Amino acid sequence: MRGGGWARSRILGLTLFAAAIFTFGLTVHSGYLLGMAVLIALHALVALGLGLLMGWAGQISLGHAGFYGLGAYASAILTTRFGLNPWLALVLGAVGTGLIAFAVGKPTLRLRGHYLAMGTLGLGLIIWTVFNQAATWTEGPSGIRDIPVLSLGGLALDNDQRFYWLIWPVVLVAVMLAGNLINSRMGRALRALGENEGAAAAAGVDVARAKLGVFTLSAVLASIAGSFYAHYVTFVNPSPFGFALSIQLMTMVVVGGEMTVWGPLVGAGVLTVLHQVLAISAQRIPAMEGLEVVAYGAVLVIFLLFRPQGLVAPLRRRGAPPRAAEPPAPRADEVVGEAS
């Protein structure tokens, strides 16, 4: 009964989320607000994957802005230089980014703690440097222009309202899939890994495989979001995909709540709005220009010190059954046989 109540609560949450998307899209006609909602959705896709990696598997990444940029540049190059269909470019970009994440994740994920953070930071900086220096393909700091827009059934998604009706249903599907993953056998193995890597390994969890799998999945989600971004703004250059965005994405996960599906979405909303406020303030007060990383760092420290569970965790406790009534707690001894 309790498990059924938990499932009904999850279905109710998805239904309310879908209703909110539908209502906002029908009632809001401001291009600025719709554009803000699109940016929140794009960041939410990346933060959702990063939340799976950080919150459930317990692995930190400071390089996800690089994967976001790989998706954007893959779509930009494949469509402008080779004339590929934008949807095919999106798929190929996701596959390519997944392969890169798989290749670099094998050695990188052997690191732990601060070493893993520095390793992923270095990876993000390498990708960003390639965007700047490989001018033959990326046009360097000048960027790639005239990227074609996406279209559905001959309808070009060339304005904020049309793109809104594409990106938010994609986010809804991603949330549903993430929820299914978390409550699957793989999800229970990830939770055991996040609690105690050594104990999870002793209990039979293939730690290396689990970490590499969720790392690759999170990179693919970031790449898909990056492709959507490229076809939305029709222009990409290296500046949006630097260290500041990686910090912003990590802060989104922490602010919303690491071990929740909805937390990264809430964090994406809060931090995207904060970014817009800081950008407007920098235009009016030149001395504030370049303070985004400082602001994100301050928010991150405040939440880690005073509200490490994030904004969504209290709501999750109210809307879900007691901890013991949820799917098996992620103790290593309970994963024996599940992930082997």
Wavefront OBJ file of the C-alpha trace (Angstrom):
o trace
v 0.000 0.000 0.000
v 2.767 2.367 0.906
v 4.592 1.573 -2.335
v 1.375 2.230 -4.220
v 0.998 5.563 -2.431
v 4.532 6.474 -3.408
v 3.799 5.596 -7.046
v 0.583 7.662 -6.988
v 2.518 10.590 -5.541
v 5.029 10.336 -8.379
v 2.285 10.205 -11.012
v 0.596 13.191 -9.377
v 3.861 15.143 -9.498
v 4.328 14.412 -13.205
v 0.701 15.356 -13.901
v 1.023 18.670 -12.062
v 4.288 19.370 -13.850
v 2.683 18.720 -17.248
v -0.286 20.919 -16.294
v 2.065 23.737 -15.274
v 3.915 23.495 -18.610
v 0.631 23.568 -20.523
v -0.816 26.468 -18.517
v 2.312 28.616 -18.753
v 2.579 28.068 -22.492
v -1.037 29.057 -23.075
v -1.213 32.076 -20.794
v 2.205 33.715 -21.208
v 2.846 35.581 -24.453
v 5.882 37.637 -23.461
v 8.847 36.754 -25.636
v 11.219 37.549 -22.771
v 9.466 35.220 -20.297
v 9.111 32.438 -22.844
v 12.786 32.811 -23.734
v 13.663 32.597 -20.046
v 11.545 29.451 -19.747
v 13.384 27.908 -22.704
v 16.772 28.621 -21.108
v 15.565 27.110 -17.834
v 14.501 23.970 -19.714
v 17.873 23.684 -21.451
v 19.724 24.037 -18.160
v 17.299 21.638 -16.483
v 18.204 18.901 -18.978
v 21.906 19.264 -18.185
v 21.303 19.579 -14.439
v 19.074 16.486 -14.456
v 21.892 14.354 -15.820
v 24.406 15.974 -13.497
v 22.053 15.320 -10.577
v 22.048 11.598 -11.384
v 25.845 11.653 -11.357
v 26.330 13.796 -8.243
v 23.339 12.996 -6.072
v 22.727 9.327 -6.695
v 26.163 8.035 -7.718
v 28.113 10.428 -5.492
v 30.502 11.557 -8.266
v 31.318 15.212 -8.796
v 31.881 16.845 -12.191
v 33.122 20.330 -12.975
v 33.304 19.732 -16.718
v 29.720 19.301 -17.854
v 29.712 22.665 -19.602
v 32.129 21.005 -22.024
v 29.643 18.243 -22.889
v 26.935 20.885 -23.312
v 29.237 22.691 -25.719
v 30.105 19.499 -27.609
v 26.437 18.985 -28.434
v 26.066 22.594 -29.547
v 29.156 22.532 -31.757
v 28.327 19.104 -33.190
v 24.950 20.374 -34.386
v 26.456 23.632 -35.619
v 29.251 21.991 -37.629
v 27.213 19.108 -39.025
v 24.398 21.347 -40.245
v 26.355 24.350 -41.530
v 29.356 22.533 -43.056
v 27.866 19.215 -44.129
v 24.239 20.152 -44.631
v 22.859 17.425 -42.357
v 19.298 17.484 -41.108
v 19.287 19.218 -37.674
v 17.571 16.254 -36.004
v 20.163 13.849 -37.384
v 22.909 16.225 -36.255
v 21.419 16.220 -32.744
v 21.454 12.414 -32.623
v 24.982 12.146 -33.995
v 26.163 14.799 -31.546
v 24.671 12.862 -28.630
v 26.266 9.600 -29.805
v 29.633 11.261 -30.350
v 29.559 12.989 -26.976
v 28.581 9.721 -25.310
v 31.555 7.968 -26.901
v 33.914 10.743 -25.793
v 32.504 10.617 -22.247
v 32.885 6.834 -22.222
v 36.499 7.063 -23.404
v 37.615 9.793 -21.004
v 35.446 8.525 -18.156
v 37.319 5.246 -17.835
v 40.545 6.816 -16.534
v 38.963 9.922 -14.998
v 36.439 8.087 -12.807
v 39.223 6.148 -11.134
v 39.896 9.374 -9.263
v 37.965 10.281 -6.120
v 36.996 13.370 -4.180
v 38.996 16.491 -4.936
v 41.091 14.650 -7.522
v 37.951 13.744 -9.481
v 36.762 17.359 -9.288
v 40.083 18.598 -10.647
v 40.153 15.919 -13.327
v 36.714 16.825 -14.654
v 37.580 20.521 -14.405
v 40.632 19.891 -16.558
v 38.494 17.988 -19.062
v 36.064 20.896 -19.332
v 38.916 23.364 -19.833
v 40.460 21.195 -22.550
v 37.166 21.074 -24.453
v 36.716 24.838 -24.072
v 40.271 25.408 -25.356
v 39.555 23.260 -28.414
v 36.473 25.374 -29.133
v 38.693 28.461 -29.115
v 41.735 27.110 -30.919
v 40.338 24.747 -33.568
v 39.253 27.688 -35.703
v 39.199 25.625 -38.898
v 36.121 23.839 -37.569
v 34.745 26.074 -34.818
v 35.591 29.547 -36.192
v 37.360 30.209 -32.892
v 36.059 33.007 -30.652
v 33.990 34.401 -33.539
v 31.716 31.365 -33.431
v 29.454 29.697 -35.981
v 26.480 31.626 -37.332
v 23.356 30.844 -39.344
v 22.684 27.485 -37.716
v 19.376 26.176 -39.102
v 16.377 25.970 -36.797
v 14.592 22.753 -35.965
v 11.278 21.995 -37.597
v 8.415 19.581 -36.974
v 6.091 18.554 -39.781
v 7.265 21.474 -41.878
v 6.695 23.954 -39.033
v 9.883 25.875 -38.280
v 10.521 26.275 -34.541
v 11.849 29.751 -35.104
v 10.435 31.692 -32.161
v 10.303 31.413 -28.377
v 6.733 30.151 -28.189
v 7.182 27.370 -30.711
v 10.462 26.252 -29.176
v 8.861 26.281 -25.730
v 6.340 23.662 -26.877
v 9.223 21.456 -28.018
v 11.716 21.720 -25.186
v 9.481 21.396 -22.141
v 7.838 18.122 -23.246
v 11.391 16.835 -23.812
v 12.227 17.797 -20.211
v 9.071 16.027 -18.991
v 10.073 12.826 -20.794
v 13.607 13.117 -19.368
v 12.193 13.451 -15.832
v 10.046 10.355 -16.341
v 13.016 8.346 -17.618
v 15.243 9.555 -14.757
v 12.585 8.525 -12.239
v 12.352 5.084 -13.787
v 16.130 4.733 -13.707
v 16.402 5.727 -10.068
v 13.822 3.137 -9.044
v 15.303 0.343 -11.160
v 17.945 -2.203 -10.230
v 20.582 0.119 -11.681
v 19.254 2.980 -9.591
v 19.524 0.968 -6.393
v 23.102 0.112 -7.304
v 23.821 3.820 -7.862
v 22.376 4.718 -4.471
v 24.538 2.092 -2.806
v 27.537 3.490 -4.682
v 26.701 7.017 -3.549
v 26.519 5.973 0.097
v 29.693 3.908 0.290
v 31.700 2.923 -2.750
v 33.800 0.338 -0.955
v 30.828 -1.370 0.656
v 28.920 -1.350 -2.646
v 31.847 -3.055 -4.377
v 32.080 -5.629 -1.591
v 28.365 -6.321 -1.993
v 28.749 -7.161 -5.673
v 28.102 -3.859 -7.427
v 30.293 -3.340 -10.500
v 31.434 0.092 -9.347
v 33.456 1.012 -12.428
v 30.617 0.043 -14.764
v 27.970 1.903 -12.740
v 30.029 5.107 -12.536
v 30.930 5.013 -16.212
v 27.333 4.348 -17.217
v 25.820 7.271 -15.312
v 28.685 9.563 -16.353
v 28.054 8.735 -20.018
v 24.288 9.174 -19.616
v 24.735 12.575 -17.995
v 27.061 13.642 -20.827
v 24.506 12.544 -23.447
v 21.765 14.594 -21.762
v 24.101 17.601 -21.712
v 24.868 17.106 -25.418
v 21.178 16.929 -26.339
v 20.566 20.160 -24.433
v 23.529 21.745 -26.215
v 22.143 20.798 -29.626
v 18.771 22.280 -28.737
v 20.582 25.430 -27.597
v 22.450 25.731 -30.918
v 19.283 25.399 -32.988
v 17.429 27.772 -30.678
v 19.872 30.690 -30.756
v 21.280 29.747 -34.239
v 24.750 30.855 -33.133
v 27.449 29.316 -30.947
v 30.807 30.540 -29.697
v 33.012 29.284 -26.842
v 32.086 31.863 -24.190
v 28.891 30.201 -22.825
v 30.629 26.843 -22.262
v 33.393 27.814 -19.861
v 34.133 27.253 -16.179
v 31.395 29.638 -15.014
v 28.683 27.467 -16.552
v 30.101 24.310 -14.942
v 29.936 26.009 -11.542
v 26.436 27.249 -12.318
v 25.272 23.742 -13.254
v 26.735 22.182 -10.133
v 25.121 24.899 -8.025
v 21.755 24.152 -9.658
v 21.963 20.565 -8.442
v 22.978 21.543 -4.899
v 20.386 24.325 -4.578
v 17.520 22.175 -5.829
v 18.528 19.026 -3.988
v 20.950 16.332 -5.095
v 18.961 13.188 -4.315
v 15.708 14.226 -5.969
v 14.499 14.167 -9.543
v 12.785 17.543 -9.232
v 15.649 19.303 -7.460
v 17.780 19.987 -10.574
v 14.738 21.511 -12.296
v 14.073 23.849 -9.386
v 17.769 24.692 -9.143
v 17.878 25.389 -12.881
v 15.017 27.855 -12.495
v 16.597 29.652 -9.537
v 20.104 29.899 -11.004
v 18.972 30.841 -14.516
v 16.931 33.711 -13.103
v 19.882 34.713 -10.899
v 22.133 34.716 -13.975
v 19.745 37.034 -15.799
v 19.599 39.368 -12.797
v 23.406 39.464 -12.614
v 23.662 40.109 -16.363
v 21.220 43.035 -16.167
v 23.016 44.395 -13.092
v 26.383 44.202 -14.887
v 24.956 46.279 -17.743
v 23.830 48.966 -15.316
v 26.783 48.724 -12.926
v 29.990 47.943 -14.872
v 31.844 47.077 -11.659
v 29.670 43.952 -11.291
v 30.782 42.511 -14.610
v 32.464 39.131 -14.241
v 31.132 38.441 -10.743
v 28.958 35.486 -11.802
v 31.383 32.833 -10.546
v 31.721 34.646 -7.207
v 27.931 34.788 -6.853
v 27.517 31.110 -7.741
v 30.278 30.153 -5.326
v 28.652 32.162 -2.528
v 25.263 30.513 -3.166
v 26.916 27.101 -3.250
v 28.700 27.643 0.078
v 25.547 29.010 1.747
v 23.488 26.000 0.732
v 26.188 23.494 1.659
v 26.480 25.049 5.107
v 22.869 25.836 5.970
v 20.662 23.725 3.674
v 22.666 20.842 2.208
v 19.481 18.890 1.415
v 18.405 21.584 -1.076
v 15.056 23.237 -1.648
v 13.057 20.222 -2.808
v 13.976 17.665 -0.131
v 11.391 18.856 2.468
v 8.617 18.685 -0.142
v 9.786 15.231 -1.124
v 9.479 14.051 2.461
v 5.943 15.368 2.679
v 4.852 13.895 -0.640
v 6.489 10.503 -0.287
v 6.062 7.665 2.204
v 8.570 7.209 5.044
v 12.089 6.292 4.053
v 11.618 2.664 5.005
v 8.553 2.407 2.786
v 10.345 3.568 -0.377
v 12.198 1.152 -2.655
v 14.991 -0.593 -0.727
v 17.320 1.837 0.982
v 20.680 2.084 -0.720
v 22.628 0.092 1.854
v 25.267 -2.064 0.288
v 24.032 -5.298 1.890
v 20.633 -4.811 0.244
v 22.103 -4.621 -3.220
v 23.532 -8.159 -3.140
v 22.117 -9.996 -6.102
v 20.476 -6.865 -7.502
v 23.474 -5.478 -9.381
v 25.563 -8.602 -9.760
l 1 2 3 4 5 6 7 8 9 10 11 12 13 14 15 16 17 18 19 20 21 22 23 24 25 26 27 28 29 30 31 32 33 34 35 36 37 38 39 40 41 42 43 44 45 46 47 48 49 50 51 52 53 54 55 56 57 58 59 60 61 62 63 64 65 66 67 68 69 70 71 72 73 74 75 76 77 78 79 80 81 82 83 84 85 86 87 88 89 90 91 92 93 94 95 96 97 98 99 100 101 102 103 104 105 106 107 108 109 110 111 112 113 114 115 116 117 118 119 120 121 122 123 124 125 126 127 128 129 130 131 132 133 134 135 136 137 138 139 140 141 142 143 144 145 146 147 148 149 150 151 152 153 154 155 156 157 158 159 160 161 162 163 164 165 166 167 168 169 170 171 172 173 174 175 176 177 178 179 180 181 182 183 184 185 186 187 188 189 190 191 192 193 194 195 196 197 198 199 200 201 202 203 204 205 206 207 208 209 210 211 212 213 214 215 216 217 218 219 220 221 222 223 224 225 226 227 228 229 230 231 232 233 234 235 236 237 238 239 240 241 242 243 244 245 246 247 248 249 250 251 252 253 254 255 256 257 258 259 260 261 262 263 264 265 266 267 268 269 270 271 272 273 274 275 276 277 278 279 280 281 282 283 284 285 286 287 288 289 290 291 292 293 294 295 296 297 298 299 300 301 302 303 304 305 306 307 308 309 310 311 312 313 314 315 316 317 318 319 320 321 322 323 324 325 326 327 328 329 330 331 332 333 334 335 336 337 338 339 340
